[in-house]
Amino acid sequence: MLIRWDLDSVTCTTGVATTSVQQAGAEGVSFTPDAGQTITCTFVNDADESQLMVTKHVANVAADYAWSAQITVTPDPSGASPVTVSGTGPADDTATFTDLVLNQQYTINEIDPGDGWSASELECTYLGSVHADEDPNVDGYQITITEPGSAITCELTNTANSGQIELTKSVAGLSPAADWSFDFELATGDPVMSTDSVTVSKAQPATVLTDLLPGETYHLNEVVPAGWSSDIACTVTSADGTTTMSSGPWTIQPGDSITCEAVNTADPGELTISKSVVDVADDLDWSFEFELAAGDPVMSTDSVTLDKAQPAQTVTDLLPGETYTLAEVVPAGWSSDIACTVTSADGTTTMSSGPWTIQPGDSIDCDVINTAKSGELMVAKQIDARSDQSWEFSFTIDPVPAGADATQTITGVGPSTETIQWTGLTPGVSYRVTEADPGPRWVSTDQGCMVIPARGGASSLIAHAGDGVNVAPGDHIACGFANTARGDLSIDKSIGEIIRLGGSRIKVSYTIVVTSDSAFVEPYHIDDVLRFGQGITVLSTSVTSGDAGINPAWNGMTSTELTNGQQNLAPSGRHTYTVSVEASVSATSRDESRDCVLAVGETGTGLANSAQLTYDNGVDEDDACGAAPSSARRLPRTGSEAAPLMGIGFAAIIAGGFLLLISRRRRRESDC
């Protein structure tokens, strides 16, 4: 048997011969063949699995710096990928992958260790020699198992990039011609293990400290000479580009770059401005600009911004001997009051709002109070109605301005434009104006608001007054509402031709017309009831309309809703329906049952048909009736059994009372 191969099984067949064959599995097979006998044996061999070991080395880190990385192999027969290797300080760790199979190409990768690291190329040894990447154009390192039971060993080194500090020095409050020099101490370790000195000067105001060991802690301190104040601000830029503000101490991460700016000021004066506002909502956001002018006459001007998030600010670096003037840029809608106290270096105080000639060590504190002007809101109401139509509309503001009524009502007759107004609106508050429901006879439109700012500039639009309007100091807000009176729908029913179909059978048709005088789409539905006289039996019914949906179940008796649910009629629109009914007139029917005169005790008469129109503004009804012919009367037959009744002549109709059309109309409307 070959080394690194296993005999998995042996299977033999003896054909038709009688010689027995002893199967021995992985140990082989034994048999004694008969003369001329054919024995066929199949041997199955398995290759021994191989393994991969990847060793990760880490360099240029502090002794207590903890690190970790992940190694992957694809495909991964053992399911272990990725494997995490880790350690502390300059060290190494090995990831092992087993069950690698013969003739399979594997891809080895290190998951990106992150910015700030430099990684060497993966170097692998296989079958006693260095093995080159089989496909350098593909990500990772490619290697194929060519021998069973073999081992691949790979090594990879990650070196942490050193950190650095860039220190920049500037001075203020000193003559431009003067020379200066400052010392800094860079301490290493926590606790401190060593200290290095760094000097910056007018000739060399910036320096770069390199080779900071990742994982080590560093402190940068300035040795501040008497007569100077120092301010240092540092930004730590990580290897991935993210920044944080920190003046230390810093535990260096791979690739960190720290930029420090140190400013030294000689005996400056300072000005503190504190801002407060009144007559506004607590959550109003506000901001004010100040101008600090230097010199007399003015040589330069600086701007200072105070807002709700930063209501106070101190202006430092006021040069002794210089004259300063503070002025507020007061926006429209505000008034301002300023009071300042000057505290000298010896502690004496004076009240002065400037201009000030600064003495060494002067400290000036100014309190500025701004009072906001209230806003106002006007509602313009447009009413579109008939000249004799009375109306009443109410509007409510929320929240309610101090001293005002929440709701105001306007009344009148006919078309008009009216206004109402609220004053004393608190800046910073969002006010909503809503109209009370005017009822179904009116269509109300919230036309939104225009905000006219006190500060000037373009007005802003709010789509709906009900959405709320935020008030700024001194704002004027104009909101518009329009109400239009809705019109009515009417129904008109007429009876058409009555046709005798032969024998006792007749056919009658009705036309129903729904008309709108409204300027809006109006929903409606129709109920239609057949109220035929006694002895007249409905045989079939049908309804057609090219304008609206029809209820297919309508029969005028047990199912009376003619329309298929709610229908919508366009402004000034018209819907037409045609109703057809076939009926049988009994020979025993009485003239009184067919005459379209509803007597006491009768529930129907003739070919009576009643329609009721129901819509938002009310109900309208109309009836139509035709006198039913006696079944005893026989019309001369023509080519069709359906002969128009009008064909017998107008005189015959009048004489026999054959056709009597009656139309009755009623309307019920809701109160306006």
C-alpha positions in Angstrom: 0.0 0.0 0.0 1.3 3.5 -0.8 2.2 5.8 2.1 -0.5 8.5 2.7 -3.1 6.3 1.0 -5.7 4.1 2.7 -7.3 1.0 1.2 -11.0 1.8 1.7 -12.5 -1.4 0.3 -12.1 -4.4 -2.2 -15.1 -5.9 -4.0 -14.7 -9.1 -6.2 -17.1 -11.1 -8.3 -16.6 -14.7 -9.5 -19.0 -15.0 -12.4 -20.6 -18.4 -12.8 -17.7 -20.4 -11.4 -18.1 -22.2 -8.1 -14.8 -21.2 -6.5 -15.4 -19.2 -3.4 -13.8 -15.7 -2.9 -13.0 -14.5 0.6 -13.7 -10.7 0.8 -11.2 -9.0 3.1 -12.2 -5.4 2.9 -9.4 -2.9 3.4 -6.9 -5.8 4.1 -7.2 -7.1 0.6 -8.7 -10.3 -0.8 -7.8 -14.0 -1.1 -9.2 -16.8 -3.3 -8.3 -19.9 -5.3 -9.6 -19.7 -8.8 -10.8 -22.6 -10.9 -9.3 -23.2 -14.2 -10.5 -20.7 -16.7 -12.4 -18.8 -14.1 -12.6 -14.9 -14.4 -12.6 -13.0 -11.1 -13.1 -9.3 -11.2 -11.9 -7.2 -8.2 -12.4 -3.4 -7.5 -10.1 -1.6 -5.1 -11.0 1.8 -3.6 -8.3 4.0 -2.1 -8.6 7.2 -0.1 -6.0 9.9 0.0 -4.9 11.1 3.5 -6.1 14.6 4.4 -3.6 17.5 4.4 -3.4 20.5 6.8 -2.5 24.2 6.6 -0.8 26.3 9.3 -0.7 30.1 9.0 1.5 31.9 11.5 0.8 35.6 12.1 3.7 37.9 13.4 3.0 41.3 14.9 5.8 44.0 15.2 6.3 47.6 16.3 3.8 47.6 19.2 4.1 48.1 23.0 4.6 45.1 25.2 1.0 45.3 26.6 -0.7 46.0 23.3 -3.4 43.4 22.6 -4.1 42.4 19.0 -6.1 39.9 17.0 -6.6 39.0 13.4 -8.7 36.5 11.4 -7.4 34.0 8.8 -9.7 32.4 6.3 -9.4 29.4 3.9 -11.8 28.8 1.0 -13.2 26.3 0.6 -13.1 25.2 4.3 -13.7 21.5 4.6 -13.5 21.5 8.4 -15.8 24.5 8.8 -13.3 26.3 11.1 -12.9 29.4 8.9 -12.3 32.2 9.9 -9.8 31.3 12.6 -8.8 34.1 15.1 -5.2 34.5 16.0 -4.3 36.9 18.8 -1.6 38.0 21.2 -0.1 40.8 23.3 2.9 42.9 22.3 5.4 41.8 19.6 4.3 38.1 19.3 3.0 35.5 16.9 0.1 33.0 16.8 -0.8 30.2 14.4 -4.1 29.3 12.8 -4.5 25.6 11.8 -6.9 24.2 9.1 -7.3 20.4 8.7 -9.1 18.0 6.4 -7.7 19.6 3.2 -8.3 17.2 0.3 -6.2 16.2 -2.7 -6.2 18.1 -5.9 -8.3 21.0 -4.4 -7.1 24.6 -4.8 -7.5 26.6 -1.6 -7.5 30.4 -1.2 -5.8 31.8 2.0 -6.7 35.3 3.2 -6.2 37.5 6.2 -9.3 39.6 6.9 -8.2 43.3 6.6 -6.5 44.1 10.0 -7.6 47.7 9.5 -6.0 51.0 8.7 -2.7 51.8 10.4 -1.1 48.4 9.7 1.5 47.3 7.1 1.1 43.7 6.1 3.8 41.6 4.4 3.0 39.3 1.5 1.9 35.8 2.6 4.8 33.3 2.2 4.0 29.6 2.1 6.2 26.5 2.1 4.9 23.3 0.6 6.6 20.0 0.0 9.9 21.4 1.3 10.1 24.6 -0.8 8.6 28.0 -1.1 5.4 27.9 -3.1 4.4 30.8 -5.3 0.9 32.2 -5.4 -0.8 30.1 -8.1 -3.0 33.1 -9.3 -1.6 36.5 -8.3 -4.5 38.2 -10.1 -7.0 36.7 -7.7 -7.5 38.1 -4.2 -5.7 36.0 -1.6 -3.0 33.4 -1.9 -3.9 30.3 -4.1 -2.4 26.9 -3.5 -3.4 23.4 -4.6 -2.9 20.2 -2.6 -1.0 17.8 -4.9 0.2 15.2 -2.4 -2.0 13.3 0.1 -1.3 13.8 3.8 0.9 16.9 3.1 1.3 20.1 5.1 1.4 23.8 4.1 3.1 26.3 6.4 2.6 30.0 5.8 3.8 33.1 7.5 2.6 36.7 7.5 3.9 39.8 9.4 1.9 42.8 10.3 3.8 45.9 11.4 1.9 48.7 13.2 2.6 52.1 11.7 4.2 54.5 14.2 2.3 57.5 15.4 3.4 61.2 15.3 2.6 64.6 16.9 2.8 67.8 14.9 3.1 70.8 17.3 2.5 74.3 16.1 3.0 77.4 18.3 1.6 80.9 17.9 1.6 83.9 20.2 -0.7 86.9 20.8 -0.4 90.2 22.7 3.2 90.6 21.8 5.0 93.0 19.4 5.6 91.3 16.0 9.3 92.2 16.3 9.9 90.4 19.6 11.6 87.0 19.8 10.1 84.1 21.7 10.8 80.5 22.7 8.8 77.8 24.6 9.7 74.4 25.9 7.5 71.3 25.9 7.9 67.9 27.6 6.9 64.7 25.9 6.4 62.1 28.6 6.3 58.3 27.7 4.4 55.7 29.7 1.7 55.6 32.4 3.2 55.9 34.9 5.9 58.0 33.1 9.0 56.1 32.2 10.9 58.7 30.3 10.7 62.4 29.2 12.0 64.2 26.1 12.2 68.0 25.7 11.0 69.9 22.7 11.7 73.5 21.9 9.7 75.7 19.5 10.6 79.3 18.7 9.8 82.2 16.4 12.4 80.8 14.0 11.0 77.3 14.2 7.3 77.6 15.4 6.4 74.0 14.4 8.0 70.6 14.9 7.0 66.9 14.3 7.6 64.2 16.9 7.8 60.8 15.1 8.2 57.1 16.0 5.5 57.1 18.7 5.1 53.4 19.6 1.5 52.0 19.1 0.1 50.9 22.4 2.2 53.3 24.4 0.8 56.3 26.4 2.2 59.8 25.8 1.7 63.2 27.6 2.5 66.6 26.0 2.9 69.4 28.6 4.1 73.0 28.1 6.5 74.7 30.5 4.6 78.0 30.6 6.8 81.0 31.6 5.5 83.7 33.9 3.5 86.4 32.2 2.0 84.1 29.7 -1.2 82.0 29.4 -1.3 78.9 27.3 -4.1 77.3 25.4 -3.5 74.0 23.6 -6.0 72.2 21.3 -5.2 68.8 19.7 -6.9 66.8 17.0 -6.3 63.1 16.8 -6.6 61.7 13.3 -6.9 58.0 13.2 -5.5 55.9 10.4 -9.0 55.5 8.9 -9.4 59.3 8.8 -11.8 59.8 11.7 -11.0 62.7 14.1 -11.4 63.3 17.8 -10.5 66.3 19.9 -8.2 65.5 22.7 -5.3 67.2 24.4 -4.0 64.0 25.9 -2.8 61.8 27.4 -3.0 59.6 24.3 -2.6 55.9 24.0 -1.3 55.7 20.4 -3.1 53.4 17.9 -1.4 52.3 14.7 -1.0 55.2 12.3 -2.4 57.9 14.7 -1.4 61.5 13.7 -1.9 64.1 16.4 -2.0 67.8 15.5 -1.6 70.2 18.4 -1.9 74.0 18.2 -0.6 75.9 21.2 -1.5 79.6 21.6 0.3 81.7 24.2 -1.1 85.1 25.1 0.7 87.9 26.9 -1.5 89.5 29.7 -4.7 89.8 27.6 -7.9 91.5 28.4 -11.1 89.7 27.9 -14.8 90.5 27.2 -17.6 88.2 28.2 -21.0 88.8 26.6 -24.1 87.1 28.2 -27.4 87.1 26.3 -30.9 86.5 27.5 -34.3 87.0 25.8 -37.8 87.7 27.1 -41.4 87.4 25.8 -40.6 84.3 23.8 -41.5 80.6 24.1 -39.0 78.5 26.1 -38.1 76.4 23.1 -37.6 79.3 20.6 -34.3 79.0 18.9 -32.5 82.4 18.6 -29.2 83.9 17.5 -27.7 87.4 17.6 -24.7 89.0 16.1 -22.3 91.5 17.7 -19.6 93.5 16.2 -16.4 94.2 18.2 -14.5 97.0 16.6 -10.8 97.6 17.4 -9.1 100.9 17.1 -10.0 104.6 17.3 -10.6 105.2 14.5 -11.7 101.7 13.8 -9.0 99.5 12.2 -10.8 96.1 12.2 -14.1 94.5 13.2 -14.8 91.0 14.4 -18.2 89.3 14.6 -19.4 87.4 17.7 -22.5 85.2 17.5 -24.6 84.2 20.5 -27.4 81.7 20.3 -29.6 79.6 22.5 -27.1 76.8 22.5 -24.3 79.2 23.4 -25.9 82.2 25.2 -22.6 83.5 26.5 -19.2 83.9 24.9 -15.9 85.3 26.1 -13.7 87.3 23.6 -10.1 87.0 24.7 -6.9 88.4 23.3 -7.9 92.0 23.8 -4.7 93.9 23.3 -3.7 96.2 26.2 -3.7 99.8 25.1 -6.2 99.2 22.3 -9.7 100.8 22.2 -12.7 98.5 21.6 -16.4 99.2 20.9 -19.1 96.6 21.2 -22.3 97.0 19.1 -25.2 94.6 18.7 -26.8 94.0 15.3 -30.4 94.1 16.5 -32.7 92.2 14.1 -36.2 93.5 13.2 -38.8 92.4 15.7 -36.5 92.8 18.7 -35.4 95.6 21.1 -32.1 95.5 23.0 -30.7 96.7 26.4 -27.0 96.4 27.3 -25.2 97.0 30.6 -21.4 96.3 31.1 -19.1 96.2 34.2 -15.3 96.6 33.8 -13.2 94.8 36.4 -9.6 95.9 36.6 -6.7 93.7 37.5 -6.7 95.2 41.0 -10.3 94.2 41.5 -11.9 97.7 41.2 -15.1 97.9 39.1 -16.7 100.6 36.9 -20.0 100.7 34.9 -19.4 101.4 31.3 -20.9 100.2 28.0 -17.8 101.4 26.1 -15.9 102.3 24.2 -13.1 100.9 26.4 -9.3 101.4 26.3 -8.1 98.1 27.6 -5.7 98.0 30.6 -3.6 94.8 31.3 -5.7 92.2 32.9 -9.0 94.0 32.3 -12.1 91.8 32.4 -15.4 93.2 30.9 -18.8 91.6 31.5 -21.7 92.6 29.4 -25.3 91.5 30.0 -27.6 92.0 27.0 -31.4 91.6 27.2 -33.4 91.3 24.0 -37.2 91.7 24.1 -39.2 90.1 21.3 -42.2 91.8 19.6 -45.3 89.7 19.5 -46.8 88.5 16.2 -50.3 88.8 14.8 -52.5 86.5 12.7 -55.3 87.5 10.4 -57.8 85.2 8.8 -59.4 86.3 5.5 -62.7 84.4 4.8 -64.2 84.2 1.3 -67.8 83.1 1.1 -69.4 82.0 -2.2 -73.1 81.7 -1.7 -76.5 82.8 -3.2 -77.3 86.4 -2.5 -80.1 85.4 -0.1 -78.2 82.7 1.7 -77.3 83.4 5.3 -74.2 81.9 6.9 -72.2 81.6 10.1 -68.6 80.4 10.4 -66.3 80.0 13.4 -62.6 79.8 13.7 -60.4 78.7 16.6 -56.8 79.4 17.4 -54.7 76.9 19.4 -53.0 77.7 21.7 -54.9 80.8 22.7 -52.8 84.1 22.9 -52.9 85.8 26.3 -56.0 87.9 26.8 -57.6 86.7 23.5 -60.7 84.5 22.8 -60.0 81.1 21.5 -62.9 81.2 19.0 -64.2 84.0 16.8 -67.4 83.9 14.7 -68.5 85.8 11.6 -72.0 85.9 10.2 -73.6 87.4 7.2 -75.8 86.9 4.1 -74.7 86.3 0.5 -71.2 86.3 -1.0 -68.7 88.2 1.1 -65.1 88.5 2.3 -64.6 88.9 6.0 -61.5 89.1 8.3 -60.8 88.3 11.9 -57.5 88.9 13.8 -55.5 87.7 16.8 -52.7 89.7 18.2 -50.2 89.0 21.0 -48.8 85.8 19.5 -45.8 84.6 21.4 -42.7 84.1 19.2 -41.5 80.5 19.2 -45.0 79.1 19.5 -46.7 77.2 16.7 -50.3 78.3 16.3 -53.0 76.3 14.5 -56.2 77.9 13.1 -59.1 75.6 12.3 -62.6 76.2 11.1 -65.6 74.6 12.7 -67.5 72.2 10.5 -69.9 74.4 8.5 -72.1 71.4 7.7 -72.9 69.4 4.6 -74.3 72.4 2.7 -70.8 73.9 2.5 -67.4 73.0 1.1 -64.7 74.5 3.2 -61.1 75.0 1.9 -58.1 75.8 4.1 -56.1 77.9 1.7 -53.0 78.0 3.9 -51.1 81.0 5.3 -48.5 83.5 4.2 -45.9 84.5 6.8 -44.6 88.0 6.3 -41.4 88.2 8.4 -40.6 91.4 10.4 -37.0 91.0 9.3 -38.0 91.5 5.7 -37.2 89.3 2.7 -39.5 86.8 0.9 -42.7 85.6 2.6 -43.1 81.9 3.3 -46.2 79.9 2.5 -47.8 77.3 4.8 -50.0 74.8 2.9 -52.7 74.5 5.5 -53.4 76.8 8.5 -54.4 73.6 10.4 -50.8 72.3 10.0 -49.5 75.0 12.4 -47.5 78.2 11.8 -44.4 79.0 13.8 -44.3 82.6 14.8 -41.0 84.6 14.8 -40.7 88.0 16.5 -42.9 90.6 14.9 -44.2 88.3 12.2 -47.5 89.1 10.4 -49.4 86.0 9.4 -52.3 86.0 6.9 -54.4 82.9 6.5 -57.1 82.3 4.0 -60.3 80.1 4.1 -62.9 79.8 1.4 -66.4 78.4 1.8 -68.6 77.5 -1.2 -72.2 76.6 -0.9 -73.0 73.2 -2.4 -75.9 72.9 -5.0 -78.7 70.4 -5.3 -79.5 67.3 -7.3 -82.9 66.8 -8.9 -84.6 63.7 -10.3 -87.0 63.7 -13.2 -89.0 60.5 -14.1 -91.1 60.2 -17.2 -93.0 57.3 -18.7 -92.4 56.3 -22.3 -94.3 54.1 -24.8 -96.6 51.3 -23.6 -96.4 48.4 -26.0 -98.8 45.4 -26.1 -96.8 42.3 -26.7 -99.8 39.9 -27.3 -102.4 38.4 -25.1 -102.3 40.0 -21.7 -98.6 41.0 -21.9 -97.5 44.6 -22.1 -94.1 46.4 -22.0 -93.6 49.8 -20.5 -90.4 52.0 -20.2 -89.5 54.9 -18.0 -86.7 57.5 -18.2 -85.0 58.7 -15.1 -82.8 61.8 -15.3 -80.6 63.0 -12.4 -79.3 66.6 -12.8 -76.9 68.6 -10.7 -76.6 72.4 -10.2 -73.7 72.0 -7.8 -70.1 73.2 -8.5 -68.8 70.0 -6.9 -68.9 66.3 -7.5 -72.0 65.1 -5.6 -72.5 61.5 -4.5 -76.0 60.0 -4.6 -78.1 56.8 -5.0 -81.5 56.0 -6.3 -84.3 53.8 -5.0 -87.0 52.9 -7.6 -90.3 51.1 -6.7 -92.9 49.7 -9.0 -96.4 50.4 -7.6 -98.5 48.6 -10.2 -102.3 48.2 -9.7 -104.0 45.1 -8.5 -104.2 42.5 -11.3 -101.1 43.7 -13.0 -98.2 41.3 -12.5 -94.5 42.1 -13.2 -93.0 39.5 -15.4 -89.5 40.9 -15.9 -87.4 44.1 -15.4 -84.3 45.7 -16.7 -82.3 48.9 -16.3 -79.7 50.4 -18.5 -77.5 53.5 -18.2 -74.5 54.8 -20.1 -73.5 57.1 -17.3 -73.6 55.2 -14.0 -73.5 51.8 -12.4 -76.7 49.7 -12.3 -77.7 47.2 -9.5 -78.2 44.0 -11.5 -80.5 42.7 -8.7 -83.0 45.5 -9.1 -86.6 44.4 -9.8 -88.6 47.3 -8.3 -90.3 45.1 -5.7 -88.1 43.0 -3.4 -84.9 44.8 -4.6 -85.5 48.5 -5.0 -82.0 50.1 -5.0 -81.6 51.0 -8.7 -77.9 52.1 -8.5 -75.0 49.9 -7.8 -74.0 51.6 -4.6 -73.0 55.3 -4.5 -72.7 57.1 -7.8 -70.8 60.4 -8.3 -72.3 63.1 -10.4 -69.9 65.7 -11.9 -70.4 69.4 -11.4 -73.4 70.5 -13.4 -73.6 66.9 -14.7 -76.5 64.7 -15.8 -77.1 60.9 -15.5 -79.8 59.1 -17.4 -81.4 55.7 -16.7 -83.9 53.7 -18.8 -86.2 51.3 -16.9 -88.1 48.6 -18.9 -90.8 46.4 -17.4 -92.8 43.6 -18.9 -96.1 42.8 -17.2 -99.3 40.8 -17.5 -102.7 42.5 -17.2 -105.3 40.1 -15.7 -108.6 39.9 -17.5 -110.2 40.3 -14.1 -108.4 43.6 -13.3 -110.7 46.5 -12.6 -110.6 49.9 -14.3 -109.9 51.4 -10.9 -106.7 49.4 -10.6 -105.5 50.6 -14.0 -106.4 54.3 -13.9 -103.4 55.8 -12.1 -105.6 57.2 -9.4 -104.6 55.9 -6.1 -107.8 55.3 -4.1 -108.1 54.7 -0.4 -106.9 51.2 0.4 -104.9 50.8 -2.8 -101.1 50.2 -2.6 -100.6 50.7 -6.3 -102.4 51.8 -9.4 -101.9 51.5 -13.2 -98.2 51.3 -14.2 -97.0 53.6 -11.4 -93.3 53.9 -10.7 -91.8 56.0 -7.9 -88.1 57.1 -7.8 -86.3 58.5 -4.8 -82.9 60.3 -5.1 -80.8 60.5 -1.9 -77.7 62.8 -1.8 -75.7 64.7 0.8 -77.9 67.8 0.8 -81.3 66.1 0.9 -83.8 63.9 -0.9 -85.7 64.4 -4.2 -88.6 62.2 -5.5 -90.5 61.9 -8.7 -93.3 59.5 -9.9 -94.6 58.5 -13.3 -97.7 56.5 -14.1 -99.4 55.2 -17.3 -102.9 53.7 -17.3 -102.7 50.1 -18.1 -104.8 48.7 -21.0 -107.5 46.3 -20.4 -106.6 42.7 -21.3 -109.9 42.4 -23.2 -108.8 45.0 -25.8 -107.1 43.5 -28.8 -104.9 45.4 -31.2 -104.7 44.3 -34.8 -101.6 42.2 -35.3 -98.9 43.4 -37.6 -95.6 41.8 -38.4 -94.7 41.9 -34.7 -96.7 41.3 -31.6 -95.1 44.4 -30.1 -97.1 47.3 -31.5 -96.7 50.9 -30.3 -99.8 52.0 -28.5 -99.5 55.4 -30.2 -100.2 53.6 -33.5 -103.9 53.4 -32.8 -104.3 57.1 -33.0 -104.6 60.0 -30.6 -108.4 60.0 -30.8 -108.7 56.4 -29.8 -106.4 57.1 -26.8 -108.5 60.0 -25.7 -111.8 58.1 -26.2 -110.8 54.9 -24.5 -108.7 56.5 -21.8 -106.0 54.0 -22.9 -103.0 56.1 -22.0 -102.9 58.4 -19.0 -99.7 59.9 -17.9 -99.4 61.2 -14.5 -96.3 62.8 -13.0 -96.0 63.8 -9.4 -92.9 65.4 -8.0 -91.9 66.0 -4.4 -88.6 67.3 -2.8 -87.3 67.1 0.7 -84.2 69.0 1.6 -82.1 69.2 4.7 -82.2 72.5 6.5 -79.6 75.0 5.3 
